[in-house]
């Protein structure tokens, strides 16, 4: 089963498993395959009953986890985290190669920031204050300004950049600054995608979603 960053990763080590028959998304943070011996029962976490230092019957251990019904837009209860700090599913916020290949990403993308405030806004359900000072809340939605010229970008980077204009990106976790995640695929062109590094914070604007409908609550 693939682990984010590989089996020897020292990062978040996310694991995502989708049961296509039941449309269920299983997501883990800090996931490690059990080296042997018997599997232990899951330990409950006070911030989220399904968050656990977890070992399933297939003997994996994780720092936290969440289960999402992909047939529903129902959000987790207020105050619950997930495999991402914001309490959101990771899967819907990933850029996927098949989307780029057809020329359109039609949804918002997740991103990370090293410092966030002790607050969250819709659709996030959980916060993590990591630095003192004024920093963005989990769930903050940004979009690439319409005035930013993306015509010079390579094809894959240009499709991603257009999605950032049309649908924006949502702050979902702590991590590297402005880090956008994609589903693994050998056909990604990393050199082309790194051209997105030309974009800076000044190229984005905050989207005020407070007056919009809040489905899933």
Wavefront OBJ file of the C-alpha trace (Angstrom):
o trace
v 0.000 0.000 0.000
v 1.592 3.358 -1.024
v 2.716 5.713 1.745
v 3.124 9.411 1.007
v 6.850 9.956 0.549
v 7.626 6.232 0.462
v 8.142 3.626 3.169
v 11.114 5.480 4.642
v 9.442 8.896 4.686
v 9.848 11.085 7.772
v 6.997 13.387 6.693
v 3.247 13.072 7.202
v 3.128 9.539 5.740
v -0.483 9.835 4.606
v -2.203 6.726 3.291
v -5.455 6.892 1.317
v -7.558 3.844 0.518
v -10.784 4.033 -1.470
v -13.354 1.244 -1.464
v -14.980 1.773 -4.855
v -17.835 -0.628 -4.131
v -19.025 1.283 -1.062
v -17.658 4.719 -2.116
v -15.779 4.964 1.165
v -12.563 6.921 1.629
v -10.194 5.764 4.388
v -7.383 8.171 5.250
v -4.484 7.850 7.709
v -1.793 10.173 9.029
v 1.630 8.929 10.215
v 0.855 5.444 8.914
v 3.265 2.593 9.573
v 2.825 -1.064 8.656
v 3.014 -3.283 11.719
v 6.328 -5.119 11.815
v 4.836 -8.311 13.239
v 3.080 -9.806 16.204
v -0.544 -9.429 17.117
v -2.650 -6.399 16.220
v -3.722 -4.196 19.105
v -7.232 -2.730 19.547
v -7.522 0.947 18.498
v -6.961 3.651 21.105
v -9.549 6.439 21.129
v -8.630 10.108 20.851
v -10.693 12.746 22.700
v -10.789 15.185 19.763
v -12.167 12.579 17.397
v -13.631 9.174 18.307
v -12.361 7.631 15.066
v -8.933 9.200 15.433
v -6.647 6.586 16.871
v -3.169 5.298 17.314
v -4.676 2.641 15.154
v -3.844 -0.875 14.102
v -6.469 -2.529 11.942
v -6.837 -6.209 11.176
v -4.258 -5.668 8.406
v -1.827 -4.409 11.062
v -1.205 -0.775 10.270
v -0.531 1.849 12.929
v -1.332 5.545 12.451
v -1.319 8.783 14.406
v -4.828 9.661 13.266
v -7.383 8.694 10.695
v -10.823 9.346 9.301
v -13.500 7.645 7.227
v -15.529 9.593 4.643
v -18.648 8.572 2.737
v -18.014 9.793 -0.815
v -21.743 9.762 -1.568
v -22.249 12.543 0.976
v -20.932 16.082 1.481
v -21.465 15.759 5.222
v -18.621 17.333 7.188
v -17.129 16.044 10.412
v -18.439 17.526 13.673
v -16.941 20.810 14.863
v -13.629 20.254 16.618
v -12.837 16.953 14.889
v -9.578 16.541 13.043
v -8.794 13.896 10.395
v -5.661 12.776 8.574
v -5.360 16.499 7.773
v -5.323 19.034 10.603
v -8.346 20.901 9.215
v -10.567 17.818 9.560
v -11.194 17.664 5.814
v -10.720 14.707 3.471
v -7.452 14.796 1.546
v -8.664 12.924 -1.537
v -11.010 15.572 -3.030
v -8.308 18.249 -2.799
v -5.641 16.401 -4.760
v -4.647 17.312 -8.293
v -4.929 14.199 -10.447
v -3.090 13.457 -13.657
v -6.216 12.355 -15.541
v -7.768 15.772 -14.855
v -4.709 17.581 -16.171
v -4.581 15.285 -19.200
v -8.113 16.286 -20.185
v -7.269 19.939 -19.583
v -9.521 20.839 -16.623
v -9.338 20.494 -12.846
v -12.869 21.333 -11.728
v -12.436 21.571 -7.959
v -10.432 23.406 -5.310
v -7.010 22.067 -4.328
v -5.627 21.576 -0.829
v -2.488 23.353 0.316
v -0.360 23.597 3.430
v 1.261 26.403 5.399
v 3.913 26.250 8.126
v 2.083 28.646 10.464
v -1.654 28.834 11.169
v -3.822 30.518 13.775
v -5.894 29.076 16.596
v -9.053 29.284 14.486
v -10.804 27.612 11.598
v -13.372 28.710 9.024
v -15.792 26.729 6.887
v -15.302 24.099 5.568
v -12.561 23.241 8.080
v -13.592 21.584 11.360
v -10.390 21.829 13.402
v -7.514 24.229 14.064
v -3.853 23.988 15.004
v -2.063 27.052 16.288
v 1.563 26.482 15.306
v 3.115 29.959 15.598
v 2.540 33.097 17.651
v 1.292 36.113 15.723
v -1.260 36.746 12.984
v -1.595 33.767 10.641
v -4.314 32.266 8.431
v -6.965 29.925 9.866
v -7.525 26.383 8.674
v -10.119 26.295 5.899
v -9.042 29.657 4.449
v -9.872 29.778 0.736
v -7.655 31.657 -1.695
v -7.678 32.059 -5.448
v -5.131 33.109 -8.005
v -5.930 36.625 -9.186
v -7.525 36.867 -12.625
v -4.873 39.399 -13.634
v -1.981 36.938 -13.211
v -0.597 35.876 -16.584
v -0.278 32.074 -16.788
v -0.011 31.728 -20.573
v 3.755 31.166 -20.448
v 3.540 28.206 -18.077
v 4.080 24.638 -19.362
v 0.889 22.714 -20.063
v 0.605 20.770 -16.780
v 1.435 23.817 -14.659
v -0.968 25.957 -16.694
v -3.902 23.595 -16.071
v -3.180 23.661 -12.334
v -2.850 27.452 -12.357
v -6.190 27.812 -14.150
v -7.811 25.679 -11.437
v -6.328 28.041 -8.859
v -8.087 30.890 -10.649
v -11.409 29.116 -11.159
v -11.779 27.123 -7.935
v -8.963 28.259 -5.669
v -7.222 26.392 -2.915
v -8.095 25.576 0.694
v -5.719 25.581 3.651
v -5.934 22.044 4.975
v -2.807 21.232 6.961
v 0.479 22.458 8.375
v 3.497 21.842 6.208
v 5.665 23.469 3.573
v 4.540 26.948 2.438
v 2.096 26.967 -0.496
v 2.469 23.211 -0.980
v -0.160 21.780 -3.332
v -0.613 18.012 -3.337
v -1.254 15.655 -6.227
v -2.126 11.990 -6.535
v 0.984 9.964 -7.477
v 1.405 9.280 -11.186
v 4.563 8.557 -13.187
v 3.330 10.847 -15.980
v 3.609 14.033 -13.913
v 6.320 16.344 -15.263
v 7.979 17.645 -12.096
v 10.107 20.191 -13.964
v 6.976 21.675 -15.535
v 5.048 21.707 -12.264
v 7.905 23.464 -10.461
v 7.284 26.439 -12.736
v 4.379 27.161 -10.372
v 7.077 28.263 -7.925
v 7.055 31.558 -9.828
v 3.766 32.392 -8.108
v 3.964 34.271 -4.806
v 1.483 35.163 -2.075
v 0.913 38.545 -3.731
v -0.577 36.712 -6.718
v -3.463 35.385 -4.595
v -6.512 36.908 -2.950
v -8.648 35.695 -0.045
v -12.180 34.545 -0.868
v -14.796 35.631 1.677
v -17.079 32.596 1.912
v -19.015 33.740 4.981
v -22.141 34.664 3.001
v -22.165 31.495 0.868
v -24.242 28.375 1.581
v -22.492 25.933 3.911
v -23.560 22.450 2.800
v -22.526 19.487 4.876
v -23.155 20.972 8.312
l 1 2 3 4 5 6 7 8 9 10 11 12 13 14 15 16 17 18 19 20 21 22 23 24 25 26 27 28 29 30 31 32 33 34 35 36 37 38 39 40 41 42 43 44 45 46 47 48 49 50 51 52 53 54 55 56 57 58 59 60 61 62 63 64 65 66 67 68 69 70 71 72 73 74 75 76 77 78 79 80 81 82 83 84 85 86 87 88 89 90 91 92 93 94 95 96 97 98 99 100 101 102 103 104 105 106 107 108 109 110 111 112 113 114 115 116 117 118 119 120 121 122 123 124 125 126 127 128 129 130 131 132 133 134 135 136 137 138 139 140 141 142 143 144 145 146 147 148 149 150 151 152 153 154 155 156 157 158 159 160 161 162 163 164 165 166 167 168 169 170 171 172 173 174 175 176 177 178 179 180 181 182 183 184 185 186 187 188 189 190 191 192 193 194 195 196 197 198 199 200 201 202 203 204 205 206 207 208 209 210 211 212 213 214 215 216 217
